[in-house]
Amino acid sequence: MTPSIRSERKYLEILRILAETHEPLGAKRLSEKMAERGFVLSDRAVQYYLQYLDEMGFTEKIGNRGRILTEAGITESERALVDERLGFIISRLEQLAFQSTFDPAAGTGSIVYNLSFVREEDLKGAMAAFDEVAKAGYGFLNTYRIVDSDPRIPEGHVGIMTACSVTLDGVLQKMGIPTRLEYAGRIAVDENGSAGFLDLIGYRGTSVDPLNLFISAGLTSIRRLVTTRAGVGLANVRAVPAVARYRVEVAIGLMEECGFTFPAGGGIGEFNLPRHPYRLSIVAFSGMNMIGNAIEKGYSIRTEIGAGTIPFERLTETIGSR
């Protein structure tokens, strides 16, 4: 493969998807599968990549059914080792956390956001699903923003910005607290509010986004969680020095005053996580719970986790409306 393609992760991911599939795939299906792996591309953008891969001799079109890999494409996909993406997800999130400037004491500064794409005709229903999570207190922030104009939004779709929990990492870092985002997991909550993790995926050992993976695999029951207060949602786990507990409690208290939500006890040092004498676990509900609830209701939504940063006041100036 030429150096220009080796440096382009999207090309490599398309090759991997085709290598894992035993039938031709069209641009629409490839776009959906790319989104599951953390790459949000329109059908037209995927078509552009496919045309270039055709020119390189790595893919070929099978009538109207889609593309398959050629022998050269199979060879190239085998060379594209998975370690090229190991650590890519967490590196991007850590960079965004550093770039965020949110000050919970003042309620100003930039926060990290996720960007979701929903069909225009599904917007009303998706918003209702988002509102359910916000009202029940299982999102990361109790509001979101509708975006009509953005070059990343596919034709016929609307964008929805939700707060990403990596914002917490940025807040703690700005307070001088060393923070390490460790895991994404499925968290089970019972009627009494007790919670424990069912599964954890380490960010530094995965080549796909764990939160998208849990949702796409149908391993959540967020719809039941928001209606009965007992179900399975998504949360992130980060580690801080144990001696920083009081300062973390202050930070989380200030964030809660700004509309952010956390599990019982502020998510500090609770749950069924391994205990360490010098490190403290901090648990935060994921902003992806809003998206997961809408997907469980049957709406088709694609999401780019950690899509960028935005001033806090811009995300909160319109609550659940355009």
C-alpha positions in Angstrom: 0.0 0.0 0.0 1.3 3.5 -0.8 2.4 5.7 2.1 -0.5 8.0 1.6 -3.0 5.2 2.3 -1.0 3.7 5.2 -1.3 7.1 7.0 -5.1 7.3 6.4 -6.9 5.3 9.1 -10.2 5.4 7.3 -8.8 3.5 4.3 -7.4 0.9 6.6 -10.7 0.5 8.5 -12.7 0.0 5.3 -10.2 -2.7 4.2 -10.6 -4.4 7.6 -14.4 -4.3 7.5 -14.4 -5.8 4.0 -11.9 -8.4 5.1 -14.2 -9.5 8.0 -17.3 -9.7 5.8 -18.1 -12.6 3.5 -20.4 -10.7 1.2 -20.3 -7.5 -0.8 -20.9 -4.3 1.1 -22.3 -1.0 -0.3 -21.4 2.5 0.8 -24.4 2.8 3.1 -23.7 -0.4 5.0 -20.0 0.5 5.2 -20.9 3.9 6.6 -22.9 2.2 9.4 -20.1 -0.2 10.2 -17.5 2.6 10.2 -19.6 4.6 12.7 -19.7 1.5 15.0 -15.9 1.8 15.0 -15.7 5.5 15.8 -15.5 6.9 12.2 -18.5 9.0 11.2 -18.6 9.3 7.4 -21.5 10.1 5.1 -22.4 7.6 2.4 -20.9 10.0 -0.2 -17.6 10.2 1.7 -17.4 6.4 1.9 -18.0 6.2 -1.9 -15.0 8.5 -2.4 -12.8 6.2 -0.4 -14.1 3.2 -2.3 -13.4 4.7 -5.7 -9.8 5.3 -4.6 -9.4 1.8 -3.3 -10.8 0.6 -6.7 -8.1 2.6 -8.5 -5.5 1.0 -6.3 -6.7 -2.4 -7.1 -7.7 -3.4 -3.5 -11.5 -3.5 -4.1 -13.8 -4.4 -6.9 -17.5 -3.7 -7.5 -19.9 -6.7 -7.8 -22.8 -5.3 -9.7 -25.2 -3.3 -7.5 -24.4 -5.5 -4.4 -21.3 -3.5 -3.3 -17.6 -4.1 -3.0 -15.4 -7.0 -2.1 -11.6 -7.2 -1.6 -9.4 -8.3 -4.4 -6.5 -10.7 -3.7 -4.3 -7.6 -3.4 -6.8 -6.1 -1.0 -6.8 -9.2 1.2 -3.0 -9.1 1.3 -3.0 -5.4 2.3 -5.6 -5.9 5.0 -3.5 -8.6 6.6 -0.6 -6.2 6.7 -2.5 -3.4 8.4 -1.9 -4.6 11.9 -4.5 -3.8 14.6 -1.9 -2.1 16.7 -2.1 0.8 14.4 -5.4 1.7 16.2 -4.5 0.5 19.7 -4.4 3.5 21.8 -5.8 5.8 19.1 -9.2 6.2 20.8 -7.8 7.1 24.2 -5.2 9.4 22.7 -7.8 11.4 21.0 -10.0 11.7 24.1 -7.0 12.7 26.3 -6.1 15.4 23.8 -9.7 16.8 23.9 -9.7 16.7 27.7 -6.5 18.8 27.7 -8.0 21.2 25.3 -11.2 21.7 27.3 -11.3 24.8 29.5 -14.5 24.3 31.6 -14.5 26.0 35.0 -17.3 24.5 37.1 -17.0 27.3 39.7 -17.8 29.9 37.1 -19.9 27.7 34.8 -17.9 28.9 31.8 -15.3 27.5 29.4 -15.4 24.8 26.8 -16.5 21.2 27.3 -16.0 18.1 25.1 -19.0 16.9 23.1 -20.2 13.9 21.1 -21.9 14.6 17.8 -24.8 12.3 16.7 -26.6 12.2 13.4 -30.3 11.4 13.2 -32.7 11.5 10.2 -34.8 14.6 10.1 -38.1 12.6 10.3 -36.8 10.9 13.5 -35.7 14.0 15.3 -38.8 14.4 17.5 -38.7 10.8 18.7 -35.0 10.9 19.3 -35.3 14.0 21.3 -38.0 12.4 23.5 -35.6 9.5 24.1 -32.8 11.9 25.1 -35.2 13.8 27.4 -36.1 10.6 29.2 -32.5 9.9 30.1 -31.9 13.5 31.1 -35.0 13.6 33.3 -34.1 10.3 34.9 -30.6 11.5 35.7 -28.6 8.8 33.8 -26.9 11.1 31.3 -23.7 13.0 31.9 -25.3 16.5 31.4 -29.0 17.1 31.6 -29.2 18.9 28.2 -28.1 18.7 24.6 -28.0 20.9 21.5 -29.6 20.5 18.1 -27.4 21.4 15.2 -28.8 22.2 11.8 -25.8 23.5 9.9 -22.5 21.7 10.1 -20.4 20.3 7.2 -20.2 16.9 9.0 -24.0 16.4 9.0 -25.1 14.1 6.1 -27.9 15.3 3.8 -31.4 14.6 5.3 -30.0 14.4 8.8 -29.8 16.7 11.9 -26.9 16.8 14.4 -27.3 16.5 18.1 -24.5 17.5 20.5 -24.2 15.8 23.9 -21.7 16.4 26.6 -18.8 13.8 26.7 -17.7 12.6 30.1 -14.1 13.3 29.1 -15.0 16.9 30.2 -14.6 15.6 33.8 -11.0 14.7 33.1 -10.3 18.2 31.8 -11.8 19.7 34.9 -9.7 17.6 37.3 -6.5 18.2 35.3 -7.1 22.0 35.5 -7.4 21.6 39.3 -4.0 19.9 39.4 -5.3 16.4 39.9 -3.6 13.7 37.7 -6.4 11.8 36.0 -6.3 8.6 33.9 -9.3 7.4 32.0 -9.3 3.6 32.4 -12.4 1.8 31.4 -15.8 2.0 29.6 -18.3 -0.4 31.0 -21.9 -1.6 31.4 -23.2 -0.6 34.7 -26.3 -2.4 36.2 -28.5 -0.3 38.5 -31.3 -1.8 40.7 -34.5 -0.4 42.1 -32.6 0.7 45.3 -30.1 2.7 43.3 -27.2 0.3 43.9 -25.0 -0.1 40.9 -22.2 -2.4 39.8 -20.3 -3.1 36.6 -21.1 -6.1 34.5 -18.3 -5.6 31.9 -15.3 -3.3 31.5 -13.2 -2.6 28.4 -9.9 -0.9 28.9 -9.4 2.1 26.6 -5.7 1.4 26.2 -6.2 -2.1 24.9 -9.0 -1.6 22.4 -9.0 -0.5 18.7 -12.7 0.4 18.7 -14.7 2.7 20.9 -16.1 0.5 23.7 -19.3 2.6 24.3 -20.4 2.3 20.6 -19.5 -1.4 20.8 -21.8 -2.1 23.8 -24.7 -0.2 22.2 -24.4 -1.8 18.7 -24.1 -5.3 20.3 -27.4 -4.7 22.1 -25.9 -5.2 25.5 -27.6 -2.3 27.2 -31.2 -1.9 28.6 -31.2 1.9 29.0 -34.9 2.1 28.0 -35.8 -0.1 31.0 -33.4 1.9 33.2 -35.1 5.2 32.6 -38.6 3.8 33.0 -38.2 1.4 35.9 -35.0 2.7 37.5 -33.5 -0.8 37.1 -31.5 -1.6 34.0 -28.1 -1.5 32.3 -26.5 1.7 31.2 -23.0 3.0 30.3 -20.4 4.6 32.4 -16.7 5.5 32.4 -14.1 4.8 35.1 -11.1 7.0 35.7 -8.4 6.8 38.4 -7.0 9.6 40.5 -4.6 9.7 43.5 -6.4 8.6 46.6 -5.2 11.7 48.5 -7.1 13.9 46.0 -10.5 12.6 47.2 -11.7 15.9 48.9 -10.7 18.0 45.8 -12.5 15.6 43.5 -15.6 15.8 45.7 -15.5 19.6 45.4 -15.1 19.4 41.6 -18.0 17.0 41.2 -20.2 19.1 43.6 -19.6 22.2 41.4 -20.3 20.3 38.2 -23.6 18.9 39.6 -24.6 22.5 40.3 -24.0 23.2 36.6 -26.4 20.3 35.6 -24.0 17.4 35.3 -25.1 14.1 36.8 -23.1 11.3 38.6 -24.0 8.0 40.2 -24.7 7.8 43.9 -22.0 9.3 46.1 -20.7 11.4 43.2 -19.3 8.1 41.7 -16.4 8.4 44.0 -14.7 5.1 45.2 -17.9 3.1 45.1 -19.1 0.1 43.1 -17.6 -3.3 42.5 -14.2 -2.1 41.2 -10.8 -3.3 42.3 -9.5 -1.4 45.3 -6.0 0.1 45.3 -4.3 1.6 48.3 -3.1 4.7 46.4 -5.6 5.2 43.7 -9.3 6.2 43.8 -11.8 5.2 41.2 -14.2 7.9 39.8 -17.3 6.7 37.9 -19.3 9.0 35.6 -22.4 8.2 33.6 -21.7 8.4 29.8 -23.3 10.9 27.6 -23.9 7.9 25.3 -26.8 6.8 27.5 -29.0 9.4 25.6 -28.0 7.9 22.3 -28.4 4.3 23.5 -31.9 5.0 24.7 -32.9 6.3 21.3 -31.3 3.4 19.5 -33.1 0.9 21.7 -36.3 2.6 20.7 -35.5 1.8 17.1 -34.0 5.1 15.8 -31.0 4.9 13.5 -28.3 7.1 15.0 -24.6 7.4 14.2 -22.3 9.1 16.8 -18.7 10.4 16.8 -17.5 10.3 20.3 -15.2 13.1 21.2 -16.1 15.2 18.2 -14.6 18.4 19.5 -15.0 21.1 22.1 -17.7 23.8 22.5 -18.4 26.6 24.9 -20.5 25.3 27.8 -23.1 28.2 27.4 -23.6 27.3 23.7 -24.5 23.7 24.5 -26.9 24.7 27.3 -28.5 27.8 25.8 -31.2 25.7 24.1 -32.5 22.8 26.1 -34.0 20.1 24.0 -34.9 22.4 21.1 -33.4 24.0 18.0 
